[in-house]
Amino acid sequence: GNTFEDYLRILQSVPAANGTAAYMRVSSTANSSKLSLVEKGICEGIKCQSPELVIREHGLYLIFCNLNFHFPNCSKSPIDLKIELLVNDRVDRQTLSTFCASETCQDETFKTLLQLHLTHLDKEDKISVTLNHPEFLNDVSLPNENVLGVLKYNDEM
Protein backbone atom coordinates (compact mmCIF):
# COMPACT_ATOMS: atom_id res chain seq x y z
CA GLY A 1 0.00 0.00 0.00
CA ASN A 2 0.75 3.71 -0.28
CA THR A 3 2.81 3.46 -3.43
CA PHE A 4 2.88 5.76 -6.44
CA GLU A 5 0.63 3.34 -8.34
CA ASP A 6 -1.88 3.11 -5.46
CA TYR A 7 -2.24 6.89 -5.23
CA LEU A 8 -2.40 7.16 -9.01
CA ARG A 9 -5.39 4.74 -9.09
CA ILE A 10 -7.11 6.66 -6.27
CA LEU A 11 -6.65 10.03 -7.98
CA GLN A 12 -7.92 8.64 -11.28
CA SER A 13 -11.16 7.54 -9.59
CA VAL A 14 -11.80 10.78 -7.64
CA PRO A 15 -13.27 13.64 -9.68
CA ALA A 16 -11.26 16.82 -9.22
CA ALA A 17 -12.88 20.20 -9.78
CA ASN A 18 -13.31 20.40 -13.55
CA GLY A 19 -10.94 17.42 -13.96
CA THR A 20 -7.92 19.48 -12.92
CA ALA A 21 -5.13 17.44 -11.34
CA ALA A 22 -1.46 16.63 -11.72
CA TYR A 23 0.47 13.82 -10.05
CA MET A 24 3.97 13.55 -11.46
CA ARG A 25 7.07 11.68 -10.40
CA VAL A 26 10.07 13.95 -9.73
CA SER A 27 13.80 13.34 -9.77
CA SER A 28 16.96 15.30 -9.09
CA THR A 29 18.93 16.89 -11.90
CA ALA A 30 22.62 17.60 -12.19
CA ASN A 31 23.73 21.07 -11.08
CA SER A 32 20.26 22.20 -9.96
CA SER A 33 18.34 22.27 -6.70
CA LYS A 34 15.03 22.31 -8.64
CA LEU A 35 13.57 18.83 -9.19
CA SER A 36 12.53 17.78 -12.68
CA LEU A 37 9.23 16.15 -13.66
CA VAL A 38 9.34 12.60 -14.99
CA GLU A 39 6.94 11.62 -17.78
CA LYS A 40 4.77 9.34 -15.66
CA GLY A 41 1.55 10.13 -13.89
CA ILE A 42 -1.58 12.25 -14.29
CA CYS A 43 -1.67 15.62 -15.96
CA GLU A 44 -5.20 16.89 -16.64
CA GLY A 45 -6.13 20.54 -16.91
CA ILE A 46 -2.60 21.53 -15.85
CA LYS A 47 0.39 22.00 -18.14
CA CYS A 48 3.18 19.63 -17.06
CA GLN A 49 6.46 20.89 -18.43
CA SER A 50 9.63 20.01 -16.58
CA PRO A 51 10.54 21.37 -14.08
CA GLU A 52 7.17 23.07 -13.48
CA LEU A 53 3.45 22.49 -13.34
CA VAL A 54 1.63 25.44 -14.93
CA ILE A 55 -1.89 26.27 -13.74
CA ARG A 56 -4.45 26.85 -16.50
CA GLU A 57 -7.37 28.16 -14.39
CA HIS A 58 -7.55 30.19 -11.18
CA GLY A 59 -8.90 28.49 -8.07
CA LEU A 60 -8.13 26.89 -4.74
CA TYR A 61 -5.50 24.12 -5.08
CA LEU A 62 -3.94 21.50 -2.85
CA ILE A 63 -0.23 21.14 -3.61
CA PHE A 64 1.57 18.14 -2.16
CA CYS A 65 5.07 16.77 -2.38
CA ASN A 66 6.26 13.38 -1.09
CA LEU A 67 10.01 12.75 -1.18
CA ASN A 68 12.08 9.76 -0.08
CA PHE A 69 15.70 10.27 0.96
CA HIS A 70 18.62 7.88 1.23
CA PHE A 71 21.71 8.54 3.33
CA PRO A 72 24.15 5.78 2.27
CA ASN A 73 26.99 6.79 4.59
CA CYS A 74 25.45 8.50 7.55
CA SER A 75 27.85 10.93 9.17
CA LYS A 76 27.96 11.75 12.86
CA SER A 77 27.01 15.37 12.16
CA PRO A 78 23.42 16.45 11.44
CA ILE A 79 22.19 17.05 7.90
CA ASP A 80 19.53 19.72 7.41
CA LEU A 81 17.15 18.99 4.53
CA LYS A 82 15.04 21.84 3.22
CA ILE A 83 12.15 21.34 0.80
CA GLU A 84 10.69 24.44 -0.81
CA LEU A 85 7.43 24.54 -2.75
CA LEU A 86 7.76 27.41 -5.21
CA VAL A 87 5.01 29.41 -6.89
CA ASN A 88 6.44 31.49 -9.72
CA ASP A 89 9.97 30.80 -8.40
CA ARG A 90 9.12 32.31 -5.00
CA VAL A 91 9.04 30.19 -1.84
CA ASP A 92 5.39 29.63 -0.88
CA ARG A 93 5.92 26.85 1.67
CA GLN A 94 9.03 25.22 3.10
CA THR A 95 9.95 22.36 5.40
CA LEU A 96 13.20 21.98 7.29
CA SER A 97 14.13 18.61 8.84
CA THR A 98 17.35 17.47 10.46
CA PHE A 99 18.48 13.89 9.87
CA CYS A 100 21.40 11.72 10.81
CA ALA A 101 22.15 13.25 14.20
CA SER A 102 24.85 11.35 16.11
CA GLU A 103 22.48 9.70 18.63
CA THR A 104 20.26 8.21 15.88
CA CYS A 105 22.85 7.59 13.19
CA GLN A 106 22.96 4.20 11.48
CA ASP A 107 25.13 2.92 8.64
CA GLU A 108 22.36 3.50 6.12
CA THR A 109 19.22 5.59 6.64
CA PHE A 110 16.02 6.18 4.68
CA LYS A 111 13.59 9.02 5.44
CA THR A 112 10.37 10.26 3.84
CA LEU A 113 9.03 13.81 3.98
CA LEU A 114 5.53 14.90 2.97
CA GLN A 115 4.59 18.52 2.44
CA LEU A 116 1.01 19.81 1.94
CA HIS A 117 -0.07 23.30 0.94
CA LEU A 118 -3.59 24.63 0.27
CA THR A 119 -3.48 27.92 -1.64
CA HIS A 120 -5.18 30.12 -4.20
CA LEU A 121 -3.49 30.01 -7.60
CA ASP A 122 -3.98 32.12 -10.70
CA LYS A 123 -3.84 31.20 -14.36
CA GLU A 124 -0.19 30.74 -15.52
CA ASP A 125 1.15 30.28 -11.98
CA LYS A 126 4.11 27.89 -12.05
CA ILE A 127 4.59 25.24 -9.34
CA SER A 128 7.97 23.60 -8.66
CA VAL A 129 9.97 22.11 -5.81
CA THR A 130 13.59 22.58 -4.74
CA LEU A 131 15.91 20.77 -2.33
CA ASN A 132 19.01 22.08 -0.66
CA HIS A 133 20.56 18.56 -0.87
CA PRO A 134 19.17 16.90 -4.03
CA GLU A 135 21.99 14.35 -3.91
CA PHE A 136 20.14 12.56 -1.06
CA LEU A 137 16.89 12.11 -3.04
CA ASN A 138 16.30 8.37 -3.40
CA ASP A 139 16.08 8.01 -7.19
CA VAL A 140 17.43 4.44 -7.14
CA SER A 141 15.51 2.10 -4.83
CA LEU A 142 12.24 4.10 -4.49
CA PRO A 143 12.00 6.40 -7.53
CA ASN A 144 8.20 6.19 -7.74
CA GLU A 145 7.81 7.54 -4.20
CA ASN A 146 9.08 11.00 -5.18
CA VAL A 147 6.04 12.93 -6.39
CA LEU A 148 4.76 16.46 -6.85
CA GLY A 149 1.00 16.80 -7.10
CA VAL A 150 -1.60 19.51 -7.55
CA LEU A 151 -5.32 18.98 -7.11
CA LYS A 152 -7.88 21.71 -7.80
CA TYR A 153 -10.25 21.94 -4.87
CA ASN A 154 -12.71 24.48 -6.30
CA ASP A 155 -13.11 27.57 -8.49
CA GLU A 156 -13.89 29.97 -5.63
CA MET A 157 -11.47 32.87 -5.18
N, C-alpha and C positions, 0 to 999 in steps of 0.2 A: 503494500500500500504506500500511498503518498509519493508516487514517482511522477516524473514528467508526463508519462503516458496516462496515468490515472487522472491527473488534473486536466489534461487535454481532453479526455473523454467527458469529464464533468462539465467543463466550460462549453463544449460543443452541444451539450444537452440543455444548458440553461440559457434562456433568451436574454441577451443584453439589450439595453435601451437602443432601439433602432438597429440591432445587430452589430453594435460597435464594440469590438474587443480585439486585443492583441495578446499573445502569449508566445514569446519567442525565447529560444535558448540563446544564451550569451556566452562569449568566451573572451579571454584576454588577447590583446594584440601586442606585437613588439613595439617598443618605444612609445607606448601610450597608456595613460591611466584610464582612458575611456574604453569600456567594454564594447565589443562588436556584436551585432546580431547574427545569429546563425540561421540559415534558411531551413527552419523546421518549426512548425507550430501553427498557430492561428493568427490571421491578420485580416480582419474584416472591418471595414469602415475606418480604418486607420492606415496610414501609409507607413510601411515598414522598410526603411532604407538604412542600412548600417552606417553609422552606429546609433541611429535615432529612430524613434517612433514619432510620426508627425500626425497631430490631431487634425481631423477634417471638419469637425463640428464642435461648437462650444457646448459646454455642459459640465456636470459634476462627474468626476472620474475617480476611480480607485486605482492607484498605481501600487504595484507590489514587486518586490525583488527578493528572490531566494538565491543565496550563494553558498556553495560548499567550499571549504578551504582545507588544504593539506599542508602540514608542516612536516616535511620528511626528516629533518634533522633539528629537532627542537633545541633551541639554545636555552641557557639558564637565565637570560635576560628577557623581559617582557617584550611582546610585539604588539603594537597598537595598529589595529585594522580600522580604517575609516571607509565607509560606504557613503557616497553622495548621490542622491537622486537629483538630477538637473532638469530644470525647465528652462528652455532657451539658453542653455549653457550657464545658468545661475543656480546655485545650490538652493533647493526648495526644501529638502529634508536630508538629514545626515544621521548616521549611527557610528559611534566609536566604541570598539570593544577591544579589550586587552587579552591576549592569549599567551600561553606558554610561559607563565610566570614560574619561577624556580620551584615553588612548593607543589605545583601541579604538573610539572614537565615530565613527559614520557619520551621514549625514543622517536615515536611517530604519533602525530596527533591530527585528528580530523575535527572540524567545527563547521556548523551551519549557522548562517545569519539570515533572518527574514526581516524585511522592512516593508511597512505599509504606509500609504499616504493617500488621504482623501482630499481632493482639491478641485477647484474650478479651473477649467482650462478653456482657452480660446482657440478658434480656428488657426491653424499653422503653428501652434505651440509644438516645440520639439522636446521629447522626453529621452533622456539617456542616463547612464549610470557610470560612475567612476570609482576606482579603488586606489588607495595610496600604495598598496602592495599587490599589484595584479599577479605577481609571480607566485603567490600562494593560492590563487584560484585553482580548484581541483578540476582541470580540464581532462585528466587522464582516466581516473577510475570512476568518477561520477559526473561526466560531462552534461548529462540530461537534467541534472539537478540545479543547474545554474540558469535561472530564468528571469526575464523582465516582462511584466505584464501590465496591461492597462484595460480596465473594464469601465464602460460608460454606465454610470448609475442612473442619471436622468438628464433631461434637457433644461431643467430649471437653473436660472442664474440669479 
